[in-house]
Amino acid sequence: GMKFVGPFVLMVYKIIVGDMLRFLLIYSVFVLGFAEAFYVIFHSCEMAEKKYQEEHGLHPDDHYTG
């Protein structure tokens, strides 16, 4: 029974090394792209908030208590 196991082990190894490596590479490109996009979006929101606070004479530590 052990003779027939060898080809299956090689097949699984080729799947893991080939297909999973390709998948992880493509997946990482998309994840890094989305991470960069969110960084840019949130960074621009922080800059807009600071500009708004400066224009309206608000201190960044002031909070609305109403």
Number of C-alpha atoms within 10 A of each C-alpha: 4 5 6 8 9 9 10 10 11 11 10 11 12 12 12 13 10 11 12 12 12 12 11 11 12 11 12 12 11 12 12 11 12 12 12 11 12 12 12 12 11 11 12 12 12 12 11 12 13 14 13 12 14 12 9 8 9 13 10 10 6 8 8 5 4 3
